Every structure is written in structure tokens, then in C-alpha cells.
Amino acid sequence: MFHEGHKALLRKAYEVGEKVIIGLTTDEFVAEMGKPHEVAPYKERLEELLAFILHEGQIHRTEVVAINDPYGPALWDGGFEAIVVSEETAPKAEELNRLRAQRGLRPLELVVIPMVLAEDGKPISTTRIRAGEIDRAGRLLES
């Protein structure tokens, strides 16, 4: 579920990068991840992502790639320079850099953004949205 946290990541990527490559998990990989909530089909998520990119006027700087693992092409493609992550996902990016080093690739610059907080000061997350606690913008919902 595309929310304000995702938008913040992408806006930061467009701020710091010339070209932005976005890895979007395939339905198969999502199934392997064992998420605690339902995840929309790939096609639906792609359409929502592309609508945001078009709205931001960034389609000319963007490539969306389907990924079947936690790292996507950043694991083996030496052309990547940086990765934009949240505080929550920074450890995975550090792991990615260790794996890149094992392959003889230079480390990526880690651009870490803070978690986007809801009205209650807790992070916006798909889990909280699906649970009916908050909406995609982080506004508290009536229980």
C-alpha cells in the first residue's frame, strides 16, 4: 500500500539522484516474504507507483524494475551510486554493501531518511494502515 513514507523515499531519491531506479517486488517474492498483511498485486502496485511518478513529473528520470530478492540489481550492477532507505531498512542496505564488496563492487552511498510519522508520533506503515489505525497520510482513524 503506497503511503507517505514511500513518497518521502522517492522524493529524496529524486532530490539526490540524476536517474532513479525503483525496485518493485514481484508477487512471487512478496509471497516468500510472509508479510503480516495483504499486499496488492504487482500490476496494481505498479500502476499506483507510476501515477505518483507522473504526478511528480519524474517519469523521464525513472526506471522501475521487478525484483525477486531483497537487493535487486544493486547487488550486481556496478553502475549504482547510492541507495535511499528509511531508518528501518538501513541495516538491509548495509548488508547489501557487504555483499557488493564481496563481489568487488564499490559500496553505495547510503542516504537514510527518518521514518515518516503519523499524527500519533508513530511511524506510518502499511501494517498500521491495513489495521485501520491510520490512513495513508498518517491521520488517525476513528476506532
Beta strands, then each sheet from edge to edge (+ up, - down):
strand 1: 20-25
strand 2: 62-67
strand 3: 82-86
strand 4: 109-113
sheet 1: 1+ 2+
sheet 2: 3+ 4+
end
